[in-house]
Amino acid sequence: MFGFLNKINGDKAIWAVVALLALFSFLPVYSASSNLVYVVGNGTTIGYLVKHAILLLMGFGIIYGVHRIPTHFFKGLSLIAMPVVLLLLLYTLAQGQVIDGANASRWIRIPIVGFTFQTSNLAAVVLMIYVARYLTKIKDKTITFKESILPLWLPVFLVIVLILPANFSTAAIIFSMVLLLCFIGGYPFKYLLGIVGAGILSLTLFILTAKAVPDLFPNRVDTWMSRIESFSNPEDTEADYQIEKAKIAIATGGIVGNGAGKSVMKNFLPQSSSDFIYAIIVEEYGLLGGFVLMFFYLLLLFRIVVVANSNETVFGKLLVLGVGLPIVFQALINMAVAVELFPVTGQTLPLISSGGTSSWMTCLAIGIILSASNKHVQTESEEIDETNPLEVLSGQL
């Protein structure tokens, strides 16, 4: 046991925060799963708890494996993974998978094991690594917008376009995080303003096209458009129903909450174990529990910044911020949705909500952060030219 613990390196505070969040998640997931068991009629509470435990155990396996990989390996891997991710996104958008009678065009199903995989989560991590690599390459160089279109903005554009019709919130988060990382990485601000303008224009044209030709972008487009409209003009919609129940749960919780497992609104919230699990947490553990949970995410943010600042390479700094900031940003969005500061997005609470792909990709990102903080596996040799991904991998191996 101690021999295994000795192999765990990297930032100990991040390890502790992640472990505490994962351990705490068992309580709200077990409590909220009763909604799926007694209201929907699927499975058992113990079954959902065991499933959650297996997913987290596999997630920690991902963290452990990834955190032992030298950080500079991710440069070459991102170049190889980017075209694979684009093909997966294209297939996901085209195949229109239906799960339990609902449109699930953001997932693909692996036939042999019957496992579903949300490709946009993987794409987000890979894209942030790719952008960090590009920004490292142009560091201290004078670059024109035209020179960055093909190597930087074309992959970003393709990823967002392929995700947008089925998952607007994830596409918006990815776009925002790319802009933030480019700003931090020193990409010319005037070019970023142009990209923001182009993004707004493209989104407007997309919405107008979707409204003019409803059959062209069915299902999910109507869903996220209705969520935005209902947020700005409250009506009796499903999204408003969820928000109202979430607010009732939060109000019922008060300061110290009703106690573990004593939530009532979990039986009325359709996504009580995933999208709206924060409302259930506040109902059971009160505002005190809600603020403590927020504190741990902010502590994670602080340690991410510390790791990025202490890294000796530009790529390491940008890599940590690129994959780390979206975790905290997603957590804050999930909390904001529960208190109606944001429209319903479908974003889960990292390391807390039940779910497979989202948890694994969060663990992948955390593993990368820990890799950057793991001095035992970092080599201090000069960086290898990454123009050819095969050269990079062969040189690093």
C-alpha angles and dihedrals in degrees: 000000000000089000089058092047090052088060091058107096137163131067107351093200091059090048089051095047093047092047093048092049091048093049092047091050091071092070100055093036092053091046097045094045089074086078090064092044104044102024103033094026099227124139127315133292091244089050092054090046092052090047090051090049092051092048092050092046090053089045092055088048087057091049092050094047096045096044090063093057115097110249097237090062089074092067094068094035091057091055091052095042097049098073090042090053092049091053091049091050091049091050091046092052092047101045097057097205116206118208122189091345095305129107109260103172090150091067135066123203122226102221101210098054098021089235121153121219128193104217096191091070091056091044091054093056095043093047093051090051090048093050091048089053093050094047089051090052094054095040111136090006128116107238132180124221091244091057092054098047098086102034097039117015100036093063090043091050093048093049093049094044092051093048100040102077094054102029117024096169094054091046090051092049092049092049092049093047092048090052091048093049091048090051091050091045093057100253108162109276094216089059091050090055088054091050091051090051092048090049093052091047092049092049091050092051090047092053093046090049092048091051094045094047107027094176092057094069106019134177110004095040090057089047099054093039090054090048092056092045093048091049092055094036109030114219137157097281134138091255091054090047090056093046093049092050090047092052091048089052092051093046091048092052094062118176103325102018134230095282136265113313094006099107115133100185092060085082091059103038110087093206098036094136097045126015096022101031090117090065090053090049092053091046092053101034101025131224087308091061091043092053092045089054090049089050091057091052090049089048088053088051090051092051091047090056091046092051091047092049093048095049113108098215130066090227091053092051094048093041093055093048093043096056097028105050094058090059093059092037091055091049092052091048091052090052092045091053091054091057093040097250088124133031116256107287107171091235115147127222105258115247091356109064120076115253140104115228096038092051093046094049090048088052090048090054092047090049090054091050091050089048089058089051093044105100092179094070100035118104118212094208120122117279120267120234106262100198091107113044093203090053090050095051095043091047093048095045 
